[in-house]
Amino acid sequence: MKAIILSLILILALSTFVQAAYTDVASYGNSGQYKVTYSQTIKKGWNLLPADLGAWSIMPGAPQIEFKQNVKAYYVYLPLQNKYVPALGGFNEEDYNLIQSNQKFLTSASAWYYLANDAVLSYTVENVGGMPKLHQGWNFLSIGPYLSVLNPSVSALHHFPLGDCSVEKFFPWDSQSQKWSEKNMGMTNVNSALDELADSDAIGIGIAIKVKNSCQLGVEAKTISTPPTLPN
């Protein structure tokens, strides 16, 4: 992961705040998989970005800037232990083992990055067809293209793919004001608010999400009931 971090390329930009916006979608035939190219403004200060930056393929032709010079802190949240571990200089043996024990919950996780300057990150993400798993309690989630309407299954549903998850609350991070968004503060209309994250413009956003039990995001299949009973 250290090598991934040090190889990241950033483009300096103005301080105007914008959400991630996809610019191109390329389909891989009948496989149902695709890749999405989009750009995101990264603000000076704390940002929630994908924990595994290896999932981001940086677009060619960008001026190279040493990522380690711009990133002053990097923390990964471990849902099993309910704790942060520093990751900027790599992990010690204890933290590495903890990372491994949390691996299935970190595949699509977001993590904290502190940037010394504003930047725009242009990158390509490939949909691998997998839906994230969430651990009971708090998780940090990165909204990938497979969670959005770019996924045909989500588009047909017209809802955020909650799967079997019971979401208690979630908070998007506002990097411009450097505070949690107060748009959603609990159970009231939580599902409706989550549905906005299924829009393609939400790709790349990091959120903190709390679930009642460990669960699997996805499009729930309809259950088949048992045969009718015999008449009296």
N, C-alpha and C positions, 0 to 999 in steps of 0.2 A: 504493500500500500504506500510505503514511503516513496518508492520509485514513481508510482502513479502521481502522487502529489507534486513531486519536483518537476515532472514533465508537463504539467498543465500550462496552457498558453492563454494569456489574457490580452484583451484589446482595451486600451484606455479610452474613456468616453466622458461625455458631459454628465452632470449630476442629475439630469432629468430622470424621474422614476417611471419605469414602465414594467409591465408584467412580461413574462415570457411570451413569445409570439412565434408560432411556427411559420416557416416560409416555404416549405416544400415537403411533400409526402411521396415516398416511393414505395410501391407495393412489390412484394416478392411473389408475384403470380398467384396461384391457387392455394398457397400455404397458409394464407391468413396473416402472415407476418409482414412487417413493413419497417421503414426507417423514417424518422422525422428530423428535419433540420430546422433549428430555431435559434433565437437569440434572447438573452436575458441580461438586464442591467443588474450588476452586482454593486451594492452600495458600500461606501466606507462604513466600517463598524461591523456589527454582528449580522451574519446571513445564515439562513438555513438552506444548504445545498446538498445534493446527493452524497451520502456517506462514502459510497464506492465510486470515486471519480473515474475509475476505469470504464464505467458504463458510458462515459461521455467521450465521443470521438471529436476532437477539436478540428474545426474546419481549416483546411490548408490556406496558405497565403496571408495569415495573420502575423503581424510583427511579434516576435517572441519576447516575452518578459518573464523573468524568473519568478515563478509562483511563490517560492519561499520568501522572496523579498517583499511581496505584497501581503501574504498571509502571516499574521503574527500569532494566531492561536487557532487550534483545530481540536474540537472535542466530539467524541462519539458517545451517544447515550446507550446504555445497556439496559434493556427492559427487564431482563431476568434479575439483575442486581439492583435496579433502580438507582443507577449512578452514572456519572460521566467519567470517561477516561481520556486523558490527553493523547493526541495522536500525531502532532506535528513532526516530531523527531523520530517517529516509529514507536512501537510498543515494547515495554519491558516484558519479561517472561510471564509474569503474573497477569498483566493486562492482555497479553496475546492469548493466553488460555481462556480468559473471560470472553474475548472477542469470538473465539471459536465456539464457545458454548451458546452464544447469542446469534450465530451465523444465519439461521433461517429467518430471524426477525430483522436482520440488517441488510438483506439482499436489496430491498427497495427503500431503505431508510434514508432520512436526511440527517445531517450533522451540522454542528456549529462551526462556522469559519469567521474569524475576525480579519477584515481587510483594512490595510492602511490607506487605500485609495479607491475611488470609484473605478469600475471597470465594466465592460460589456463582454460577456462570454458567448461566443457563437459555437454551436456544437451540433452533433448528430447523435440521436439515440435510436437504437434498434429495438423493436418490440420482440421479445423472446417468448411471448405467449403465456408467461407465468404471472399469477396474481399473488400479491404479498400476503404473508401471515402476520398477524398481530398478537402480541402477548397481553394477557390480562393486565389492565392498568394503562399507564402511559406508554405511547410509542411515538417516535418521530418518523413521519412518512414523507417521501418525495413523490409528488404526483407525476407519474410517468405516462406516456402515450397510451399504454394498455388500460389505464384507468379512465381514459377520456373517450369522447365520442369518436375518436379516430379508430377505436376498437369497434368493429361492427356489432359485436354482442352488446356493448354498452350503448351504442347508438340506437339499436333496436329497443333497448330497455328505457331509454331517456331518463335514466337515474344513475347516480353514483353507484358502482358495483359493491354494495355492502356485503354480499354473500350471506354468511350466517353470523355476521358481527352485530352486536348490540352496542351502538356508540352512545356514550354518556355525554361527551362534550369534545370539542376540538377548537383549536386556536391557530389561525394563520399568523405568521410573523411579518410585521410591517418593518422592513429594513430602513425605510426612509425616516420614520419617526422613532425607530429603535425601541419598539414595544409591541406586545401582543395586540392583535386586532380585537376590538370589542364587538365585532359584528355578531359573534355567536358566543353566548356565555352559559350554555347548559342544554337541558333537554328540550326546551321550547323550540320547535321548528328545526331541530338539529338535522333531520333527514333532508328537509327542503334546502337548508343552507349547504349541506354536503353536495347536493345535486349540482350546485354551481361549479363545483370542482371537476365535474365531468366535462365541462366545456374545454375546447382545445386551448383556449387562452390561459388556462390554469396550469398547463404543463410546465414543470420546473419549479412550481411553488412547493415550499416545505411547510408542513403543519405538525403540531402536536395533537395527537388524537388519543382519547381515553376510551377503552372498551371494557365492557362488563366481564367478559371471559375471553380466554384465548380463542382466536377465531381465524377464519380464512375469508379474505375479500374475494369477490367474484360475482358472477351472475348465477343466482340460484336456479337450479333446475326444478321444474314442477314435480312435486311428489305424487306418486300414484297411490290412491286409496285402496283399501281392501275391498274385495267383492261385496256387493250388497248381501245382507242377511236374508234368509228364507222368510217368506211372509207367514204371519201367524195363521 
